[in-house]
Amino acid sequence: MQFLRDHIEKTLPLTGEEFSFVQTLFTTKKYKKHQYLIQEGEEVKYCYLVISGLLKLVYNDDNGKDHIVSFAMEDWWESDYYAFYTQSVATMSLECIEDTEVYCFSFENYKKLCTELPKMERFFLQKSTFGFLAAQRRILSLLTSNAKERYEQLLKQHPSLLQRVPKSLLAAYLGVSRETLSRLV
């Protein structure tokens, strides 16, 4: 649980008593490569904080094409957030690219934590804000940048990701074919 405490305390300090309460609301789970944490059409029970490993969030369109919405590696949060916060079924799937260990956090525990330890709302607001900003940057990149520029932006922002993610998945994330990505690299 030290990983969780360190993660939270990058944003705000917690007393020992506060962290004792926080840790009761999280569970730890391990998943194997290619295993799903969330599958489209199912209830989204948790939001996840990655302890180790790598995840991909995928939207499958009406034509059966997979669109990689995001990746999540150590110290990153991921879920189908719309389904999590509205308590509806998933429209996306969350799958392990590597063997992965995560902290799981239910919606009920999220509400309980924010009610009983209000300063944690600031923590979640900051995480949500930075996630929103990253999503806006990604949308703008897809709208205004060519494939080479998007690849260079990804290389600059997350160089370790390029070493861990297969080229076919990187191509899907960047919105290009595998062949196009090969020409860019």
N, C-alpha and C positions, 0 to 999 in steps of 0.2 A: 504493500500500500504506500510505500515511500514515493514511488513514481507518481501516484495520484496526488499526494500532498505537494510534492515539488511542482507538479504541473499547475495546481491551483495557486500556489504561493508565488508563481511568476506574475500573477495578477493581483492577488491580495493575501495578506497574512491571515493565518488561522491560529487560534489557541489550540492547545492539546485537546481540550474538551470539545471545541468546535470540530476539529478533525475527527475525533472519535465518533461524533454523530454523523459526519459526512460519510465516513467509510462504511457505516452500517447500511447505507443506501445504495452502494455499488456492489456488484458481483463480478467475478473474474471468470472468463471463459476462454477456451482454446479451440481453434478451428484449424483444419488442414487445408492445404492448397486445393483450390477449386470448390471448397465447401461454401455454401451460402449462409449468410447471417440474416438476410432479408430476401424474400422472393416476391416478385410481382404478383399481386392479387391476394397476398396474405396480410394478416394484421401485423403492424409494426409495433413490436413490444418494447424495443430499446433504442436508445441513442448510444453510440459506441465511442470510446476513447481508445485509440490504438496504443498498446504497450509495446508490442513488437510485431513485425510483419507488414503486409501491404494489402490494401483493399482496392476494389474498383466499384464505383456506383454506375450502373448501366440502365439506360432506358431503351426498350425494344419498341420500335415504331410499328405501325400497322402493316408495313411491308416486310416485317421480320428482320429489319436491319438494327443492329446494336449501335447505340450512341453512348460513348463513355462520357459521363457527366463530370466525374472527378475521380481522383485517386486519393487515398488516405494512407499515410505512413505514420511512424512513431510520433506520438505527441499531437496527433490530429484527431478531431472529432468527425464522425460520419454517421449518416442515417438517411432514410428517405424522410426528410424533415417535414414535408407537407403532411405525409401520412402520420408521422409521429405526433406532431402538434395538434392535428385535427382528429387524431385517433380514428383514422380511416385506413383502408387497405392500401398497400404499396402499389405505386405505379412504376417503381424501379426495383432493381435487384442489387444487392450488395454481396460481392463475392470475393473470396481470398485469392490473391495472386501468389502469395507465399503462405506458409504456415503462419498463423496469426494468433496473438493473445490480446484480448481487449478487456476493458472495464465496461460493463453493461449498466445502463441507467434507465429505469422505467419512467414513464410519464407520471405515474402516481408518486414516485420518489422525487422526481423533479419538482412537482407541486409542493410536496412536503418539505423539501429542502428550502425552497424559496420562501415558504410561509414561516418555517421555524428558524431559519437562519437568513434573514433578509439580505445580508451583505452578499450572499451568493448570487442574488439577482444581478448585481453589478458584474460578477464574474461571467455569468451567462450572457448578459448584454454585450460585454466586450467580445466574447467569443462569437456571438451572432453578428455583431457589427463587422468584425474582421472577415468572417465568412461571406457576408454580403458584399463587402468591398472586393474580395477575391473573385466572387461570381460576376460582379460588374466588369472587372478587368478582363475576365475570360470572355464575356459577351462582346465587349468592345473589340477585343483582339480578333474574335471570329468575324465580326462585322467589317473591320477596317484593315486587317493585316493579311498579307499573303502567307502561304504555307511556310516559306523560309523564315519570315519574320516571327510567325507563331512558334516555330521550332526553336529559334534563337531566344525568344522570350522564355520558353520553358527551360531551356538549357541554363539560362542566367538565373531564373528564379528557383529552380529545383534540380540542380545538376545530378544529385544522387539518384533521383527518380529515373533518369535516363539509363543508369547502370542496372536498374532492378526490373524495369518494365520491358517485356518483349516488344520488338519493333511493330508487330501487328497491332498491339494495343495502343502504342504511342501514335501510330497512324490514325487509328479510330478516334483517339482523343483530339488530335489536331485537325481532324476532318479531311484527311487525305488518304490516298491509297498507299499500300505498303511499298509499291514501286516508287511513288513520288517521294516518300520519306527516305528511301534508300538513296535517291539522287541528292537529297538535301544533306545527308550525313557525311 
